[in-house]
Amino acid sequence: MFSVIRNLFKRKPMWYSPEDPTPRVKCECCEYISIAESGNYLICPVCFWEDEGTGWELDEPSGANHGLTIRQGRENFHKYGASESKMVKNVISVEERNNYEYRPDENTL
């Protein structure tokens, strides 16, 4: 019994990876078309926001994003270039960002 449990902890984590990684969905934070599909907790390479799915209100805290709201994430993106200042090291360069389509909402901030 203990060997079964021990073996479970030894396994490497399996991360979800979409079958087709082509970006088709707009990130709710940076508003670039940078996510392959919505609702599977994929991380945006442009701003490092973790996508929980659609339907979030601008001021609703996101559990996957350390309690930040979309509004706060957007403000941080415009200020730092990432959804949080400490995530700047993880995002793609401004030059690489040009490979993605930008589609801002009317109520961006």
PAVEX-147359 format. One record per residue: x, y, z of N, C-alpha, C in turn. Coordinates in pm, whole numbers, plus 50000, padded with zeros to 5 digits. Each point is the difference from the previous one (the first is absolute). Example, Ala and Ser with C-alpha at 12.3 -4.5 7.8 and 13.67 -1.06 7.14 Angstrom:
BEGIN
513194943150780499115011950000500905012050000/499655010549928500825011950006499235010950073/
***
This chain:
BEGIN
500814988150000499195011950000500875012750000/500995000450088500855011950006500845001649873/500374988849939500795001049877499175006049888/498714997449997499115005949899499945015150020/499825004250123499945014450031501345006649969/501094993850038501335005549974500225001649850/499574990349920500165000849855499185011349939/498855003050059499205011249952500755013150014/500735001650110500755012350023501285000749916/500494988949953501224999949919499745003749855/498754998449956499695003049861500155014949971/500435002949879500115013949958498605005449972/499775012750031498675005649973499745000449850/498774997749964499615000749860499265013249980/500575008749919499385012949973499114998649879/498885007250003499104999949886500635007849887/499944994649882500505006749881498974997949890/499485010849942498984998349896500554992649879/499114992749935500404992549882500535009449892/499315011349981500435010149903500335012750078/501285003550014500385011750080499845013549930/499405000149880499835012549927499135009750080/500475012250024499215009850076498715003549926/498864998450068498695003249943499135008150095/500415001150125499185006350103500735012250056/499235010650023500565012350056500214998450150/501185003850046500295000550143499185011350060/499334997350110499175010250063500825011150064/501264997450026500855009950065500645009449897/500854994749914500735008649905499235002549871/498984992049974499125001349884500684996749867/501044992050006500624994549879499394986349973/499884996249874499574986549963501234991350022/500084993950118501244993250039499794986550068/498754995650010499694987650071499324990449903/500374987350006499454990049908498534997150027/499634999350124498614997150037499745005650139/498755003150025499645006350127499544989850103/500235003250126499474992150109500844988550048/501194998249947500874988950042501245004850074/499945012050053501085005550082501325001049925/499915003249870501225002349922500535013950036/501305001649993500635012750037500365007749875/499615012649999500265008849887501505003349993/500634997849884501425003149989500295015149994/498975007849967500185014549988500025006850137/499094996050091499915006850130500104990850121/499984987049977500104989850103498764999250089/498845003749944498724998350069499554985649979/499514993650105499514986349989498515000449969/499634994649885498635000649951499104989850071/498995005150069499054991350069498734997849919/499865006949890498794999349920499395013749986/498965000849923499385013049974498925003150102/499535012249995498895004250084500385007350127/501275002950019500415007050121499665014849989/499595005550110499795014450009501365006650020/500125012549959501285007150010500535000850143/499105000550097500445001750139499814987650086/499834988549938499854987450074501384993750022/500384997050123501314993950026500154986449933/501174997549947500314987449933500854991350091/499494988450034500754990850086501284995149937/499984998049869501184995049929501085010649986/499645012550021500945011149981500235007750130/500144992650108500345005550132499045010750048/498724998649964498985009450046499915012949921/500815001449897499925012049917498695000149921/499505011849973498865001449911500535002149859/499134998549902500415002749861500435014649988/499255008950064500365014349994501415002250054/500334993950115501355001450057501054993849908/499694988449942500934993649907500265008849879/498945006249947500165008949885500835012350036/499735005750115500795011650044501474996250015/500254988450059501374995250015500654997549864/499244994449907500544997349867500435013049932/499175010350011500355012949939501185006650071/500144997450128501095006050079501304992049989/499924986650013501204991650009500254991249878/498954997649920500144990649889499674985750039/499394998250118499584986850049498835002050096/499244989450024498845000950088500395003550143/501224996950039500565003650131501455003949977/500525009150079501385004449981500994988550012/499734990650091500934988850018499944989849886/499065001449907499884990849887500695005149874/500585011950006500665005949883501064990649944/500714993150086501074990949956499474988249919/498704997250007499424988449932499345003149866/499755012649971499275003349878500935000949879/499394999249881500785001249877500415014549980/500955002349912500495013649976498965008249924/500165013150004499115009049928500054996949851/501164996549949500144996549858499184987549967/500084989950086499224987749979498515002650014/499635009550081498595003650020499355004249869/500795005749910499475004449870499504988449915/500324987750035499514988349927498564996650037/499455006850099498654997350046499095011749967/498754997149970499025010449969499495006250130/499905013250001499515007450117498575004349972/499064996450090498595003549984499455005850131/500255012850024499525005850126498495001950002/499414998650119498595003050022499855015050013/498775004749990499755014250021500245003850146/499764990650092500155002950143501294993950055/501105001749927501274993950038500415003450142/499955012350041500385003850138498915007250071/
***
